[in-house]
Amino acid sequence: MSDPTVLPTQTTDPAAKTSPSFEIREVGTVKSVRELIARAVGLPSCMNGQMVEFANGARGMVMGFTEHEVQILTFGGKGRIRAGDEIYNRGEEFRVPVGEAFVGRIVNALCEPVDGREPVDAAETHMVFAEAPGVMERIPVDQTMETGTQILDAVIPIAKGQRQLIIGDRMTGKTTLGLDAILNQAGKNVLCLYCCTGKTYSSLMKVVRLFQARGAMDYTTVVAAPASTPVGEQYLSPYTACALGEYFTRRGRDVLLVFDDLTKHAWIYRQLSLLLDRAPGREAYPGDIFYIHSQLLERAGYFSKELGGGSMTFLPICDILQGDVTGYVPSNLVSMTDGQIYLGTELFNKGIRPAIDFGLSVSRIGSKAQWPAMKELSGRLRLEYVQYQELLQMTQLRTSLSSEAEARLKRGETITALLLQDKNQPVAMEEQILHLYALRKGLLDALSLDQVKQFKREFHKAMQEWFPEFDRDLRGVKQLTPEIRRVLDEGLRRYLHGFGAAGAS
């Protein structure tokens, strides 16, 4: 192999002629190119993950090496690189530009704008494969990440700095949960990143148009690597999104990052590994498939003041087939995350949206991250709903039920009606507490399902009209103080009086 080459930097400054500056780099030669993998010789000091540059300006990343050659993942298409081209290694880690200017932009996996607008003035560069912070650089996770999905905020709460997996079959509403969480961050001082990996271009544009229509691009960056982009960019995109997020967390900001989705990312890495002639393992995945996802997901967390005091919350999405969560990649992701939200096809087909299965979904942070008011009101909600589902199955076998069973069945129907919500319509935490307070008091039991749905639509608006300061006061204390209870009781008395509900007066 050749020795590192020392090249003088050309300059027109007369003063520089007496003390020229030098650039030290290794110069190698491309030996062959197959698909997106280039093999080169002459780079004796390269290491995995380092950035290299080809003679035509294209960039690549070292993916592996042998005693005689280096394997390089290229970005930009194989037609631009040919055998015999020079390749340069400066010993640099793979880095991408980051900065505040990226908020509201659509970028590719190299952080290059792809939205047709002006170039981005980057503040600095950040390592794509940065090491995750250690235990001593983190603080306890106990701040609520409001998702706007009532089932999640009430029963499966998510905290800032948590990694919560969204898992389910195709077309069960997984992406919708992630998008609703982003839409719900408006006005909450949370920056969002949406990482699209391997999805169709039309799906990506639907998401972008939704963000633009709802004003979410004001606080969101989209990292776009749809299926039409080179495989190398699709592989790199989650790490690029994470690098962007880390820039903000080091400055004390809270970040929400949605990976859509890591199943396709695993497929892409399997494809790359086969091109690199690596031995396939279980389901043809390479042996390090667990590592590439764990090193990514470990970068989430709530960080200490020494690291800026910010947080980064991950919502990775995972596709499964026919409800099988025991597959290689799904089981890996379940073991890496702090809980999972399981969406069932059967529930979705029954019209229960979001189709979240209470029995298979869990948040390992739990009520520690909830508002005290929400914790108090939602304590028995999961149990009541599960009992309702069991009773519902029993009614298919028996025609007559006791009055107690009928009352529980009616209450379960009321709970279901309250928890259902349309897609892309996140519900504010204050409104959720209004609903659950009325449910807990038993004031909705005498209403028909149509009246319950009407209550959902109208009660929060009525409270804003009658008590304009209520939402602000509730968000300030986050618990059911005597004054908050008094206002709630008065609002419910006024509203339910029109229905003549039992206990409303």
Buried (B, 14 or more C-beta within 10 A) or exposed (E): EEEBBEEEEEEEEEEEEEEEEEEEBBBBBBBEBEBBBBBBBBBBEBEEBBBBBBBEEBBBBBBBBEEEBBBBBBBBEBEBBBEEBBBBBEBEBBBBBBBBBBBBBBBBBBBEBBBEEEEBEBEEBBBBBBEBBEEEEBBEBEBBBBBBBBBBBBBBBBBBBBBBBBBBBEEBBBBBBBBBBBBBBBEEEBBBBBBBBBBEEEBBBBBBEBBEEBEBBEBBBBBBBBBEBBBBBBBBBBBBBBBBBBBBBBEEBBBBBBBBBBBBBBBBBBBBBBBBEBEEBEEEBBEBBBEBBBBBBBBBBBBEEEBBBBBBBBBBBBBBEEBEBEBBBBBBBBEBBBBBBBBBBEBBEEEBBBBBBBEBBBBBBBBBBBBEBBBBBBBEBBEBBEBBBEBEEEEEEEEEBEEEBEEBBBBBBBBBBBBBBEBEEBBBBBBBBBBBBBBBBEBBBBBEEEBBBBBBEEBBEBBBEEBEEBBEBBEEEBBBBEEBEEBBEEBBBBBBEEBEBEEBE
